[in-house]
């Protein structure tokens, strides 16, 4: 392991408090998107600490062990354009912003962590200028070849300063499922502020920590996700960056997310955002230490139940395969120690993953067509946040008597 591959933070990344409380210990884990190309790579596979800590000052749940982002993001195997659920979400998202701000062909939309450009294409279809910022070299190249101008860099306030000298101010800066990846989120938001037009909006989507706690979504914990935001912690972070929450929406996507609209306008946060924060505190969830401690107990219970189900199916001679090879699935597989003795393979639509082996448990990733050929009795839906989409796509599996196992919030056979 290189000297700079792992750094241990001494304090909370929002408020700077030290001596945070460990909430969940997931042990030494492989990187969730570090799929392996061959069995020859198994012995040298790297693992890093994966433990959650809670700050009771600002309410942020977070990792303190920070893996070098060059290892995590320069070559990436997740593409947003694969999912029809996300495609629908992106169209709705672009339409909402275009209507809210009255976007015209003279306006610019910047997306940070723009991936394959799927969201920006929705804005292009509305006649709006776009610019992507994406650190993964392979994914940025795909987006650029597909007609989405993309800067192949990590986004920081320094990059924002450079872009501001050559680009017009942006009416929209979209940062979906990236703020949680950033070790210095205040610097990130200051960079967004620097690029934003006076009448523009920064829109951020993050998984909602309240959903993690209530639905036992521990599989969303992996090294890329450094922060797990509540409304309380998000508002404190916005204040550090001199931004105001103009609106907060709660969304079902990815098992429960927040969409936060931030503006340069001075003054208190929007009344609706403050009402959600009061509701959150009253529910005793996202800002409550004891509620966070419960997560460890719930996670261990989930492990026992899921392993018990799979062991029973094995004893009955049933064939179990997986569906999907998402990053979250690899946290679940490794924590529950689900190997090929319990699940023979998993199938995925993403061509960048097919033919590889999952990190840690080394389960083969195969093409989706293999399900029709092999006809397993059960499909463990690792991409449970797209369960409806998966079950619709695999209607033939159900029609011939096959079952689905939805693992979160508790193992459920459908």
Sine and cosine of phi, psi and omega as CSV:
sin_phi,cos_phi,sin_psi,cos_psi,sin_omega,cos_omega
0.00,0.00,0.80,-0.61,0.01,-1.00
-0.92,0.40,0.40,-0.92,-0.08,-1.00
-0.89,0.45,-0.47,0.88,-0.04,-1.00
-0.96,-0.28,0.19,0.98,-0.02,-1.00
-0.97,0.25,-0.37,0.93,-0.02,-1.00
-0.61,-0.80,0.78,-0.63,0.03,-1.00
-0.82,-0.57,0.68,-0.74,0.03,-1.00
-0.98,-0.18,0.89,-0.46,0.06,-1.00
-0.95,0.31,0.61,-0.79,0.07,-1.00
-1.00,-0.05,-0.13,0.99,-0.17,-0.98
-0.48,-0.88,0.16,-0.99,0.06,-1.00
-0.91,0.41,0.69,-0.72,-0.08,-1.00
-0.98,0.18,-0.08,1.00,0.12,-0.99
-0.98,-0.22,-0.81,0.59,-0.15,-0.99
-0.95,-0.32,-0.15,0.99,0.07,-1.00
1.00,0.10,0.07,1.00,0.01,-1.00
-0.91,0.41,0.62,-0.78,0.06,-1.00
-0.98,-0.21,0.01,-1.00,0.03,-1.00
0.83,0.55,0.81,0.59,0.06,-1.00
-0.98,0.21,0.39,-0.92,-0.05,-1.00
-1.00,-0.07,0.75,-0.66,0.08,-1.00
-0.95,0.32,0.77,-0.64,-0.07,-1.00
-0.96,-0.28,-0.67,0.74,-0.10,-0.99
-0.59,-0.80,0.81,-0.58,0.00,-1.00
-0.95,-0.31,0.93,-0.37,0.02,-1.00
-0.97,-0.26,0.02,1.00,0.13,-0.99
0.98,0.20,-0.24,-0.97,0.03,-1.00
-0.98,0.20,0.88,-0.47,-0.11,-0.99
-0.79,-0.62,0.52,-0.85,0.11,-0.99
-0.95,0.30,0.31,-0.95,0.07,-1.00
-0.93,0.38,0.74,-0.67,-0.21,-0.98
-0.92,0.40,-0.39,0.92,0.02,-1.00
-0.94,-0.34,0.23,0.97,0.00,-1.00
-1.00,-0.01,0.93,0.38,0.03,-1.00
-0.92,0.40,0.48,-0.88,-0.06,-1.00
-0.96,-0.29,0.61,-0.80,-0.09,-1.00
-1.00,0.08,-0.43,0.90,-0.05,-1.00
-0.43,-0.90,0.26,-0.96,0.02,-1.00
-0.90,0.44,-0.43,0.90,0.00,-1.00
-0.89,0.46,-0.34,0.94,-0.03,-1.00
-1.00,0.04,-0.18,0.98,-0.13,-0.99
-0.86,0.51,-0.72,0.69,-0.14,-0.99
-0.91,0.42,-0.50,0.87,-0.06,-1.00
-1.00,-0.10,0.15,0.99,-0.05,-1.00
-0.88,0.48,0.66,-0.75,-0.08,-1.00
-0.99,-0.14,0.53,-0.85,0.03,-1.00
-0.75,-0.66,0.48,-0.88,-0.04,-1.00
-0.68,-0.73,0.43,-0.90,0.03,-1.00
-0.87,0.49,0.64,-0.77,0.02,-1.00
-0.72,-0.69,1.00,0.01,-0.08,-1.00
-0.71,-0.71,0.63,-0.77,-0.03,-1.00
-0.98,-0.18,0.65,-0.76,0.03,-1.00
-0.79,-0.61,0.48,-0.88,-0.05,-1.00
-0.87,-0.50,0.70,-0.71,0.09,-1.00
-0.97,-0.25,0.91,-0.41,-0.03,-1.00
-0.99,0.11,0.01,1.00,0.07,-1.00
-0.99,0.11,-0.74,0.67,-0.04,-1.00
-0.93,-0.37,-0.15,0.99,0.07,-1.00
1.00,0.04,0.22,0.98,-0.05,-1.00
-1.00,0.05,0.78,-0.63,0.18,-0.98
-1.00,-0.07,0.72,-0.69,-0.22,-0.98
-0.35,-0.94,0.33,-0.94,0.22,-0.98
-1.00,-0.01,0.62,-0.79,0.09,-1.00
-0.98,-0.21,-0.35,0.94,0.06,-1.00
-1.00,0.03,0.91,-0.41,-0.15,-0.99
-0.94,-0.33,0.91,-0.42,0.05,-1.00
-0.99,0.15,0.64,-0.77,0.01,-1.00
-0.79,0.62,0.85,-0.53,-0.02,-1.00
-0.87,0.49,-0.39,0.92,0.08,-1.00
-0.88,0.48,-0.58,0.81,0.05,-1.00
-0.94,0.33,-0.56,0.83,-0.13,-0.99
-0.99,0.12,-0.61,0.79,-0.30,-0.95
-0.83,-0.55,-0.20,0.98,-0.06,-1.00
-0.93,0.38,-0.58,0.82,0.15,-0.99
-0.84,-0.54,0.84,-0.54,-0.18,-0.98
-0.79,-0.62,0.51,-0.86,-0.04,-1.00
-0.89,-0.46,0.08,1.00,0.05,-1.00
-0.99,-0.13,0.73,-0.68,0.06,-1.00
-0.81,-0.59,0.81,-0.59,-0.07,-1.00
-0.92,0.38,-0.42,0.91,-0.08,-1.00
-0.96,0.29,-0.08,1.00,-0.05,-1.00
-0.95,0.31,-0.63,0.78,-0.16,-0.99
-1.00,0.02,0.76,-0.65,0.09,-1.00
-0.94,0.34,-0.49,0.87,0.06,-1.00
-0.89,0.46,-0.72,0.70,0.01,-1.00
-0.93,0.35,-0.56,0.83,0.06,-1.00
-0.87,0.50,-0.70,0.71,0.05,-1.00
-0.90,0.43,-0.69,0.72,0.02,-1.00
-0.85,0.53,-0.68,0.73,-0.02,-1.00
-0.91,0.42,-0.66,0.75,0.02,-1.00
-0.90,0.44,-0.68,0.73,0.04,-1.00
-0.89,0.46,-0.66,0.75,-0.03,-1.00
-0.89,0.45,-0.76,0.65,-0.01,-1.00
-0.89,0.46,-0.67,0.74,0.02,-1.00
-0.89,0.45,-0.65,0.76,0.02,-1.00
-0.87,0.48,-0.74,0.68,-0.02,-1.00
-0.93,0.37,-0.63,0.78,0.00,-1.00
-0.89,0.46,-0.66,0.75,0.00,-1.00
-0.96,0.29,-0.67,0.74,-0.05,-1.00
-0.88,0.47,-0.65,0.76,-0.07,-1.00
-0.97,-0.24,-0.04,1.00,-0.04,-1.00
0.87,0.50,0.75,0.66,-0.09,-1.00
-0.89,0.45,0.60,-0.80,0.00,-1.00
-0.80,-0.60,0.13,-0.99,0.04,-1.00
-0.88,0.48,-0.26,0.97,0.03,-1.00
-1.00,0.09,-0.15,0.99,-0.07,-1.00
-1.00,-0.02,0.39,-0.92,0.01,-1.00
-0.88,-0.47,0.72,-0.69,0.15,-0.99
-0.92,-0.39,0.82,-0.58,0.07,-1.00
-0.94,-0.33,0.76,-0.64,0.10,-0.99
-0.90,-0.43,0.77,-0.63,0.04,-1.00
-0.99,-0.13,0.72,-0.70,-0.17,-0.98
0.88,0.48,0.83,0.55,-0.13,-0.99
-0.98,0.21,-0.11,0.99,0.09,-1.00
0.80,0.60,-0.77,-0.63,-0.08,-1.00
-1.00,0.07,0.16,0.99,0.06,-1.00
0.99,0.11,0.20,0.98,-0.08,-1.00
-0.86,0.51,-0.70,0.72,0.01,-1.00
-0.93,0.36,-0.70,0.72,-0.04,-1.00
-0.90,0.44,-0.49,0.87,0.08,-1.00
-0.89,0.46,-0.52,0.85,0.04,-1.00
-0.92,0.38,-0.60,0.80,0.08,-1.00
-0.95,0.32,-0.62,0.79,0.05,-1.00
-0.87,0.50,-0.61,0.79,0.02,-1.00
-0.90,0.44,-0.39,0.92,0.05,-1.00
-1.00,-0.02,0.08,1.00,0.07,-1.00
1.00,0.09,0.31,0.95,-0.08,-1.00
-0.98,-0.20,0.60,-0.80,0.06,-1.00
-0.94,0.33,0.55,-0.84,-0.05,-1.00
-0.68,-0.73,0.36,-0.93,0.13,-0.99
-0.51,-0.86,0.77,-0.63,0.05,-1.00
-0.97,-0.25,0.48,-0.88,0.14,-0.99
-0.80,-0.60,0.89,-0.46,-0.13,-0.99
-0.58,-0.82,0.85,-0.53,-0.05,-1.00
-0.98,0.22,-0.39,0.92,-0.04,-1.00
-0.96,0.27,0.91,-0.42,-0.10,-1.00
-0.88,0.47,-0.68,0.73,-0.04,-1.00
-0.92,0.39,-0.63,0.78,-0.02,-1.00
-0.96,0.27,-0.65,0.76,0.03,-1.00
-0.87,0.49,-0.62,0.78,0.02,-1.00
-0.90,0.44,-0.64,0.77,0.04,-1.00
-0.88,0.47,-0.71,0.70,-0.03,-1.00
-0.89,0.45,-0.70,0.71,-0.01,-1.00
-0.88,0.47,-0.69,0.72,0.03,-1.00
-0.90,0.44,-0.39,0.92,-0.03,-1.00
-1.00,-0.06,0.17,0.99,0.10,-0.99
1.00,-0.05,0.24,0.97,0.03,-1.00
-0.93,-0.37,0.95,-0.30,0.01,-1.00
-0.85,0.52,0.80,-0.60,-0.12,-0.99
-0.67,-0.74,0.78,-0.63,0.10,-0.99
-1.00,0.02,0.85,-0.52,-0.09,-1.00
-1.00,0.00,0.96,0.27,-0.02,-1.00
-0.54,-0.84,0.33,-0.94,0.23,-0.97
-0.97,0.25,0.62,-0.78,-0.01,-1.00
-1.00,0.06,0.79,-0.62,0.09,-1.00
-0.61,-0.79,0.13,-0.99,0.06,-1.00
-0.90,0.44,-0.52,0.86,0.03,-1.00
-0.92,0.40,-0.67,0.74,0.06,-1.00
-0.91,0.42,-0.64,0.77,0.03,-1.00
-0.86,0.51,-0.65,0.76,0.02,-1.00
-0.88,0.47,-0.66,0.75,0.03,-1.00
-0.91,0.40,-0.72,0.70,0.00,-1.00
-0.90,0.44,-0.56,0.83,-0.05,-1.00
-0.90,0.43,-0.35,0.94,0.00,-1.00
-0.99,0.15,-0.28,0.96,-0.06,-1.00
-0.85,-0.52,-0.17,0.99,-0.07,-1.00
-0.86,-0.51,0.46,-0.89,0.10,-0.99
-0.95,0.31,0.40,-0.92,0.07,-1.00
-0.86,0.51,0.58,-0.82,-0.08,-1.00
-1.00,-0.02,0.71,-0.70,0.11,-0.99
-0.96,0.27,-0.53,0.85,0.05,-1.00
-0.75,-0.66,0.75,-0.67,0.23,-0.97
-0.88,-0.48,0.92,-0.39,-0.04,-1.00
-0.98,-0.17,0.74,-0.67,0.02,-1.00
-0.66,-0.75,0.99,0.13,-0.09,-1.00
-0.99,-0.12,0.83,-0.56,0.04,-1.00
0.80,0.59,0.71,0.71,0.09,-1.00
-0.74,-0.67,-0.51,0.86,-0.05,-1.00
-0.86,0.52,-0.57,0.82,0.02,-1.00
-0.92,0.40,-0.30,0.95,-0.04,-1.00
-1.00,0.06,-0.13,0.99,-0.23,-0.97
-0.98,-0.18,0.77,-0.64,-0.03,-1.00
-0.97,0.26,-0.41,0.91,0.04,-1.00
-0.84,-0.54,0.98,0.21,-0.09,-1.00
-0.92,0.40,-0.45,0.90,0.04,-1.00
-0.92,0.38,-0.67,0.74,0.07,-1.00
-0.88,0.48,-0.67,0.74,0.03,-1.00
-0.84,0.55,-0.75,0.66,-0.04,-1.00
-0.94,0.35,-0.54,0.84,0.08,-1.00
-0.91,0.43,-0.59,0.81,0.09,-1.00
-0.90,0.43,-0.66,0.75,0.07,-1.00
-0.86,0.50,-0.70,0.71,-0.02,-1.00
-0.87,0.49,-0.60,0.80,-0.03,-1.00
-0.90,0.43,-0.57,0.82,-0.04,-1.00
-1.00,0.06,-0.20,0.98,-0.18,-0.98
-0.99,0.11,0.68,-0.73,0.14,-0.99
-0.92,0.39,0.41,-0.91,-0.03,-1.00
-0.84,0.54,-0.56,0.83,-0.02,-1.00
-0.97,-0.23,0.35,0.94,-0.04,-1.00
-1.00,-0.10,0.02,-1.00,0.02,-1.00
-0.72,-0.70,0.65,-0.76,0.22,-0.97
-1.00,-0.09,0.82,-0.58,0.01,-1.00
-0.89,-0.46,0.80,-0.60,-0.10,-0.99
-0.81,-0.59,0.74,-0.67,0.15,-0.99
-0.90,-0.43,0.75,-0.66,0.03,-1.00
-0.66,-0.75,0.53,-0.85,0.16,-0.99
-0.86,0.52,0.63,-0.78,-0.09,-1.00
-1.00,-0.01,0.84,-0.55,-0.06,-1.00
-0.89,0.46,-0.47,0.89,0.02,-1.00
-0.90,0.44,-0.60,0.80,0.07,-1.00
-0.92,0.39,-0.64,0.77,0.05,-1.00
-0.84,0.54,-0.73,0.68,-0.04,-1.00
-0.93,0.36,-0.73,0.69,-0.11,-0.99
-0.97,0.26,-0.54,0.84,-0.06,-1.00
-0.97,-0.26,0.13,0.99,0.03,-1.00
0.81,0.59,0.76,0.65,-0.05,-1.00
-1.00,0.04,0.77,0.63,-0.05,-1.00
-0.90,0.43,-0.34,0.94,0.01,-1.00
-0.94,0.34,-0.23,0.97,0.09,-1.00
-0.98,0.20,-0.04,1.00,0.05,-1.00
-1.00,0.03,0.92,-0.38,0.15,-0.99
-0.44,-0.90,0.14,-0.99,-0.26,-0.97
-0.88,0.47,-0.43,0.90,0.04,-1.00
-0.93,0.36,-0.54,0.84,-0.06,-1.00
-1.00,0.00,1.00,-0.07,-0.04,-1.00
-0.99,0.15,-0.48,0.88,-0.08,-1.00
-0.78,-0.63,0.56,-0.83,0.00,-1.00
-0.79,-0.62,0.97,-0.23,-0.28,-0.96
-1.00,0.00,0.67,-0.74,0.30,-0.95
-0.99,-0.15,0.16,-0.99,0.11,-0.99
-0.89,0.45,-0.65,0.76,0.01,-1.00
-0.83,0.55,-0.78,0.62,-0.04,-1.00
-0.93,0.37,-0.55,0.83,0.02,-1.00
-0.91,0.41,-0.65,0.76,0.02,-1.00
-0.92,0.40,-0.62,0.78,0.04,-1.00
-0.90,0.43,-0.64,0.77,0.01,-1.00
-0.91,0.42,-0.69,0.73,0.02,-1.00
-0.85,0.53,-0.66,0.75,0.01,-1.00
-0.88,0.48,-0.62,0.78,0.03,-1.00
-0.89,0.46,-0.51,0.86,-0.03,-1.00
-1.00,-0.09,0.15,0.99,0.00,-1.00
0.87,0.48,0.70,0.71,0.02,-1.00
-0.82,-0.57,0.43,-0.90,-0.04,-1.00
-0.89,-0.45,0.73,-0.69,0.09,-1.00
-0.97,0.23,0.93,-0.36,-0.01,-1.00
-1.00,0.06,-0.34,0.94,-0.03,-1.00
-0.13,-0.99,0.53,-0.85,0.12,-0.99
-0.71,-0.71,0.78,-0.63,0.07,-1.00
-0.91,-0.41,0.58,-0.82,0.15,-0.99
-0.98,-0.20,0.77,-0.64,-0.12,-0.99
-0.84,-0.55,0.48,-0.88,0.04,-1.00
-0.98,0.18,-0.27,0.96,-0.12,-0.99
-0.86,0.51,0.58,-0.82,0.00,-1.00
0.85,0.53,0.55,0.84,0.06,-1.00
0.99,0.14,0.08,1.00,0.01,-1.00
0.80,-0.61,0.93,-0.36,-0.07,-1.00
-0.71,-0.70,0.29,-0.96,0.16,-0.99
-0.94,-0.34,0.67,-0.74,0.23,-0.97
-0.92,-0.40,0.88,-0.47,-0.07,-1.00
-0.93,-0.37,0.78,-0.63,0.04,-1.00
-0.97,-0.25,0.88,-0.47,-0.04,-1.00
-0.91,-0.41,0.62,-0.79,0.00,-1.00
-0.78,-0.62,0.25,-0.97,0.06,-1.00
-0.99,0.14,-0.11,0.99,-0.05,-1.00
-0.87,0.49,0.69,-0.72,0.04,-1.00
-0.98,0.17,0.27,-0.96,0.04,-1.00
0.92,-0.40,0.03,-1.00,-0.06,-1.00
-0.94,0.35,0.33,-0.94,0.07,-1.00
-0.89,0.46,0.40,-0.92,0.02,-1.00
-0.83,0.56,0.58,-0.81,-0.04,-1.00
-0.85,0.52,-0.59,0.81,0.01,-1.00
-0.91,0.42,-0.63,0.77,0.03,-1.00
-0.91,0.42,-0.66,0.75,0.01,-1.00
-0.92,0.38,-0.52,0.85,0.04,-1.00
-0.93,0.37,-0.64,0.77,0.05,-1.00
-0.90,0.43,-0.63,0.78,0.04,-1.00
-0.89,0.45,-0.69,0.73,0.02,-1.00
-0.89,0.46,-0.66,0.75,0.03,-1.00
-0.89,0.46,-0.66,0.75,0.00,-1.00
-0.88,0.48,-0.71,0.70,0.00,-1.00
-0.92,0.38,-0.65,0.76,-0.01,-1.00
-0.90,0.44,-0.53,0.85,-0.01,-1.00
-0.96,0.27,-0.15,0.99,0.05,-1.00
0.92,0.39,0.47,0.88,-0.09,-1.00
-0.97,-0.25,-0.99,0.11,-0.25,-0.97
-0.93,0.38,-0.31,0.95,0.01,-1.00
-0.92,-0.40,0.25,0.97,-0.12,-0.99
-0.95,-0.31,0.84,-0.54,-0.08,-1.00
-0.89,0.45,-0.71,0.71,-0.04,-1.00
-0.90,0.43,-0.58,0.82,0.05,-1.00
-0.90,0.44,-0.59,0.81,0.04,-1.00
-0.93,0.36,-0.62,0.78,0.03,-1.00
-0.87,0.49,-0.52,0.85,0.00,-1.00
-0.90,0.45,-0.43,0.90,-0.04,-1.00
-0.85,0.53,-0.65,0.76,-0.01,-1.00
-0.89,0.46,-0.67,0.74,0.01,-1.00
-0.92,0.39,-0.66,0.75,0.02,-1.00
-0.90,0.43,-0.61,0.80,-0.02,-1.00
-0.92,0.40,-0.69,0.73,0.03,-1.00
-0.90,0.43,-0.64,0.77,0.05,-1.00
-0.88,0.47,-0.68,0.73,0.01,-1.00
-0.87,0.49,-0.67,0.75,0.01,-1.00
-0.86,0.51,-0.72,0.70,0.00,-1.00
-0.88,0.47,-0.68,0.73,-0.05,-1.00
-0.93,0.38,-0.68,0.73,-0.04,-1.00
-0.94,0.34,-0.71,0.70,0.04,-1.00
-0.89,0.46,-0.65,0.76,0.02,-1.00
-0.86,0.51,-0.68,0.73,0.03,-1.00
-0.89,0.46,-0.74,0.67,-0.04,-1.00
-0.92,0.39,-0.60,0.80,0.05,-1.00
-0.92,0.40,-0.62,0.79,0.06,-1.00
-0.89,0.45,-0.68,0.74,0.00,-1.00
-0.91,0.42,-0.63,0.77,0.05,-1.00
-0.88,0.47,-0.68,0.74,0.00,-1.00
-0.89,0.46,-0.49,0.87,0.01,-1.00
-0.99,0.11,-0.05,1.00,-0.01,-1.00
0.99,0.17,0.30,0.95,-0.01,-1.00
-0.99,0.15,0.55,-0.83,0.03,-1.00
-1.00,-0.10,0.82,-0.57,-0.02,-1.00
-0.89,-0.46,0.76,-0.65,0.14,-0.99
-0.83,-0.56,0.22,-0.97,0.06,-1.00
-0.98,-0.22,0.33,-0.94,0.17,-0.98
-0.81,-0.58,0.85,-0.53,-0.02,-1.00
1.00,-0.08,0.49,-0.87,0.09,-1.00
-0.73,-0.68,0.80,0.60,-0.03,-1.00
-0.97,0.26,0.31,-0.95,0.05,-1.00
-0.84,0.55,-0.69,0.72,-0.02,-1.00
-0.86,0.51,-0.57,0.82,0.01,-1.00
-0.88,0.47,-0.53,0.85,-0.03,-1.00
-0.96,0.28,-0.53,0.85,0.15,-0.99
-0.89,0.45,-0.72,0.70,-0.01,-1.00
-0.89,0.46,-0.74,0.68,-0.03,-1.00
-0.87,0.49,-0.68,0.73,-0.05,-1.00
-0.96,0.29,-0.67,0.74,0.00,-1.00
-0.91,0.41,-0.64,0.77,-0.01,-1.00
-1.00,0.06,-0.06,1.00,0.00,-1.00
0.81,0.59,0.79,0.61,0.05,-1.00
-1.00,-0.10,0.96,-0.29,-0.01,-1.00
-0.93,-0.37,-0.24,-0.97,-0.09,-1.00
-0.95,0.32,-0.17,0.99,0.10,-1.00
-0.96,0.26,-0.35,0.94,0.01,-1.00
-0.95,-0.32,-0.47,0.88,-0.02,-1.00
-0.59,-0.81,0.91,-0.41,-0.21,-0.98
-0.93,0.36,-0.60,0.80,-0.03,-1.00
-0.30,-0.95,0.17,-0.99,0.18,-0.98
-0.77,-0.64,0.50,-0.87,-0.05,-1.00
-0.92,-0.39,0.61,-0.79,-0.06,-1.00
-0.56,-0.83,0.54,-0.84,0.00,-1.00
-0.99,0.16,-0.26,0.96,-0.10,-1.00
-0.98,0.19,0.91,-0.41,-0.03,-1.00
-0.90,0.43,-0.34,0.94,0.02,-1.00
-0.95,0.30,-0.29,0.96,-0.03,-1.00
-0.96,-0.27,-0.44,0.90,-0.04,-1.00
-0.88,0.48,0.73,-0.68,-0.01,-1.00
1.00,-0.08,-0.13,0.99,0.01,-1.00
-0.99,-0.13,-0.01,-1.00,0.06,-1.00
-0.86,-0.50,0.61,-0.79,-0.01,-1.00
-0.93,0.38,0.53,-0.85,0.04,-1.00
-0.88,0.48,0.67,-0.74,0.13,-0.99
0.99,0.12,-0.88,0.47,-0.04,-1.00
-1.00,0.00,-0.24,0.97,0.15,-0.99
0.85,0.53,0.70,0.71,0.05,-1.00
-1.00,0.05,0.77,-0.64,-0.01,-1.00
-0.90,0.45,0.65,-0.76,0.10,-1.00
-0.98,-0.20,0.85,-0.53,-0.08,-1.00
-0.86,-0.50,0.21,-0.98,0.03,-1.00
-0.93,0.38,0.47,-0.89,-0.02,-1.00
-0.88,0.47,-0.50,0.87,-0.02,-1.00
-0.88,0.48,-0.34,0.94,-0.03,-1.00
-0.91,0.40,-0.40,0.92,-0.01,-1.00
-0.90,0.44,-0.67,0.74,0.02,-1.00
-0.91,0.41,-0.59,0.80,-0.02,-1.00
-0.97,0.26,-0.68,0.74,-0.13,-0.99
-1.00,0.05,-0.50,0.87,0.04,-1.00
0.80,0.60,0.89,0.46,0.06,-1.00
-0.92,0.39,0.38,-0.93,0.03,-1.00
-0.97,0.24,-0.55,0.83,-0.07,-1.00
-0.70,-0.71,0.60,-0.80,0.15,-0.99
-0.90,-0.44,0.88,-0.47,0.11,-0.99
-0.99,0.12,0.93,-0.38,-0.12,-0.99
-0.99,0.10,1.00,-0.04,0.01,-1.00
-0.93,0.37,-0.54,0.84,0.09,-1.00
-1.00,0.05,0.85,0.53,-0.12,-0.99
-0.90,0.44,-0.40,0.92,0.04,-1.00
-0.93,0.38,-0.23,0.97,0.09,-1.00
-0.89,-0.46,0.52,0.85,-0.12,-0.99
-0.85,0.53,-0.68,0.73,-0.01,-1.00
-0.88,0.47,-0.69,0.72,0.03,-1.00
-0.89,0.46,-0.69,0.72,-0.02,-1.00
-0.89,0.46,-0.73,0.68,-0.05,-1.00
-0.92,0.39,-0.53,0.85,0.08,-1.00
-0.93,0.38,-0.68,0.73,0.01,-1.00
-0.91,0.41,-0.53,0.85,-0.05,-1.00
-0.97,-0.25,0.63,0.77,0.01,-1.00
-0.87,0.48,-0.53,0.85,0.00,-1.00
-0.92,0.40,-0.58,0.81,0.05,-1.00
-0.88,0.48,-0.71,0.71,0.02,-1.00
-0.93,0.38,-0.64,0.76,-0.07,-1.00
-0.88,0.47,-0.52,0.85,0.01,-1.00
-1.00,-0.04,0.25,0.97,0.10,-1.00
0.99,-0.12,0.11,0.99,0.02,-1.00
-0.97,0.26,0.38,-0.93,-0.02,-1.00
-0.86,-0.50,0.34,-0.94,0.11,-0.99
-0.91,-0.42,0.60,-0.80,0.15,-0.99
-0.93,-0.38,0.90,-0.43,0.07,-1.00
-0.99,-0.11,0.92,-0.40,-0.18,-0.98
-0.98,0.18,-0.42,0.91,-0.11,-0.99
-0.87,-0.49,0.70,-0.72,0.15,0.99
-0.99,0.15,-0.32,0.95,0.10,-1.00
-0.57,-0.82,0.51,-0.86,-0.05,-1.00
-0.84,0.55,0.87,-0.49,-0.04,-1.00
-0.77,-0.64,0.78,-0.63,0.03,-1.00
-1.00,-0.07,0.80,-0.61,-0.01,-1.00
-0.90,-0.43,0.00,0.00,0.00,0.00
